[in-house]
Structure formats: structure tokens, C-alpha cells
Amino acid sequence: MAEILPPPAHPALFLRAAAGLETERPPVWLMRQAGRILPQYRALRAGFPDFKTFVKTPEAAAEATLQPVDELGVDAAIIFSDILVIPEAMGLDYEMIESKGPRFPKVIENQADVTSLAAGAEAAARLEYVYEALRITRRELAGRVPLIGFAGAPWTIFAYMLEGGGSKTFSKARRMLYTQPALAHNLLQKITDTTIAYLRQQVASGADLLQLFDSWAGELPPAQYRTFAVPYLRQICEALPEAPKTVFAKGAWFALEDIGELPCEVVGLDWNTPPAFARARAGEAKVLQGNLDPCCLYAPPALIEAETREMIRQFGRRHIANLGHGVYPDTPLDGVRVFVETVKSFQWT
């Protein structure tokens, strides 16, 4: 497939699809589309001493957000930020270690730690740099495509705050659910209150749709997810009727019925969830998003095109084309282009 820049996306396509309205083709964007796959991102990032400084510079975050729109012609922009700005705003600082990921020098261990945290509007007010990045991006987009805001889901943020980073077992976070459930609910509620205030301000600053990333959803058994995750997702969705919402719970195939009952418009799917399986459980009313295997983008162009078209065929209408996870940093840019161009050239018959 020739490497040509796709024509500008129709500005309403993504939001029409998210609302469940009929569209001429599926819209397409990629989780982590702003990042190391783009040479202009790497050049921009080189001007900052560390990731957090970059994220906290609104002009740079806005530029990174705009780059995939200009370079790839995707149908939506997603603000360049990180889900861990929430625990930091609540008073739990983190470090981003290059090539290793986040690390929290201090973690939550007891009631005193939870009590000491800021929450709600007080904590969300500390994230003005995100709101300013949204305002700049919205202005620079000038209506070309919609702008997605996002936050980590409460369970995922909770897991980071207890584990101090990623984990093979998440045993510290999961243990608290069994041994100190009241304390777990206390912390989850504080995270939820902060997330609601944060996302509300994102909408006021220009976000057209909000996505909740529950990255560690699949680490919980079904009963625990229903008790310690779903109620807080529901609170967030109910508190933000002013914007459409996507819930992406990675690995939580077992919770699709529960997620389907949330007041959100879109359900994001990882690459291990068959479209028919998801549709039967999430319900006909939901728009489904996903779910090409990110590793498919390493394949030859003809295979990427074939797999992408097969994904669209399996989902049918009421679908937003995306990967089943964020695009990996070493993914070939040519592979990303083929994926995007394949979706954009598709037409329903």
C-alpha cells in the first residue's frame, strides 16, 4: 500500500460513531498514538530532561497530542499525559524511570497514609498543566478532529499506589481487598472523587470524550472486580453526563456484562476478546472499540491490511477501530500507517 497522508478526517465522524449513529466507515485512532513511533515526538522529547517535565509543559504536551493528527490523519486526538498524575496530585509522588516505567518512592500502607491524601477538587486543582494543554490543543485543532481526555480507573490507580509500580502479581493491592476492605474502599473513594473532579475540568477545558483506562482490570477475580472496581466506574460515569465516555478494562472479559450496564457509550476491548463474545455480553446498545493485536503492526503490509479488514468485518457497525492495547514504542511507523490507511479507505456497502 502506498505511503500517502490520508485526507483530513471528518470532524464529526468519531463522535457520531461514539454516539452509536450510522457512519460511512469506522473511525480510527490508536492508544499511545502520540509517542516514540513518531520521529518528531522523539525530537521534541529530547529537549526535556525527563518525562514528567515534558508532561508538565502544556505547550509540549499539546504539540505531542497534535503530531499524530498531522502525521497519520487519525480521527481523534488524545491528550498527551499520564494516568499517574492523579496519585501525584493527591500527594503520592512518582518517578518515571526511562525504559523501566513508573516507581513510587512511598506507597500506601495504612489508614494514616490514606488520611493524609488530598482528594476531590482540592487535588484536581493541582493539575492545571493538563487543563492548559487541553485548551491549547483544542485551539490548535480548530475543529479538525475531536479531542479525547482520559484518566486511570480507580482500581488501576489504587494498584499503583499500593504496589509502587508495575507488578507480576499485584499481591499487595489484592491483599488489601481481602484483609482491609473498608480501608480499600476508603482509598478507592478518594481516588474516584479526585478523578471525577479532574475529568469534569478536562471537559471544561476542551475534551470531547473521556476514556477510563483500567489497565490492571484483568488482575482481579470476577467477584472482586464487581465489588472494588465496577461501583467506582459507575460513579464516574454517572457524575459526567456532559461528555460521552469509553471504559477500557484490559483483560476483564469476565466483566463485560457489568461494564455493559454502565452509563458509558463505548466499551474498549483488548486483543484477546472476540468481537462476537463482547457484543453478546456488553449489549447491542454499546459501541465497541478495538481490538487489533498491537503486534500485528510488525507484520508485512498485506497482512496488516488483511487483519484490519477482518477485524472491521467481525465487528460490523457500531465500532471504533483501534488496537487492543497502546501502540508499542518500537512499532514500525509504516505499519501504523497501513493500519490507519486501511480503516480510512474502508466503506460500508
C-alpha positions, 0 to 999 in steps of 0.5 A: 500500500502506498505511503500517502497522508490520508485526507483530513478526517471528518470532524464529526465522524468519531463522535457520531460513531461514539454516539452509536449513529450510522457512519460511512466507515469506522473511525480510527485512532490508536492508544499511545498514538502520540509517542516514540513511533513518531520521529518528531515526538522523539525530537521534541522529547529530547529537549526535556530532561525527563518525562514528567517535565515534558508532561508538565509543559502544556505547550509540549504536551499539546504539540505531542497530542497534535503530531499524530493528527498531522502525521497519520490523519487519525480521527481523534486526538488524545491528550498527551499525559499520564494516568499517574498524575492523579496519585501525584496530585493527591500527594503520592509522588512518582518517578518515571524511570526511562525504559523501566516505567513508573516507581513510587518512592512511598506507597500506601500502607495504612489508614494514616497514609490514606488520611493524609491524601488530598482528594476531590477538587482540592487535588484536581486543582493541582493539575492545571498543566493538563487543563492548559494543554487541553485548551491549547490543543483544542485551539490548535485543532480548530475543529479538525478532529475531536479531542479525547481526555482520559484518566486511570480507573480507580482500581488501576490507580489504587494498584499503583499506589499500593504496589509502587509500580508495575507488578507480576502479581499485584499481591499487595493491592489484592491483599488489601481487598481481602484483609482491609476492605473498608480501608480499600474502599476508603482509598478507592473513594478518594481516588474516584472523587479526585478523578471525577473532579479532574475529568469534569475540568478536562471537559471544561477545558476542551475534551470531547470524550473521556476514556477510563483506562483500567489497565490492571482490570484483568488482575482481579477475580470476577467477584472482586472486580464487581465489588472494588472496581465496577461501583467506582466506574459507575460513579464516574460515569454517572457524575459526567453526563456532559461528555460521552465516555469509553471504559477500557478494562484490559483483560476483564472479559469476565466483566463485560456484562457489568461494564455493559450496564454502565452509563458509558457509550463505548466499551474498549476491548483488548486483543484477546476478546472476540468481537462476537463474545463482547457484543453478546455480553456488553449489549447491542446498545454499546459501541465497541472499540478495538481490538487489533493485536498491537503486534500485528503492526510488525507484520508485512503490509498485506497482512496488516491490511488483511487483519484490519479488514477482518477485524472491521468485518467481525465487528460490523457497525457500531465500532471504533477501530483501534488496537487492543492495547497502546501502540508499542514504542518500537512499532514500525511507523509504516505499519501504523500507517497501513493500519490507519490507511486501511480503516480510512479507505474502508466503506460500508456497502 
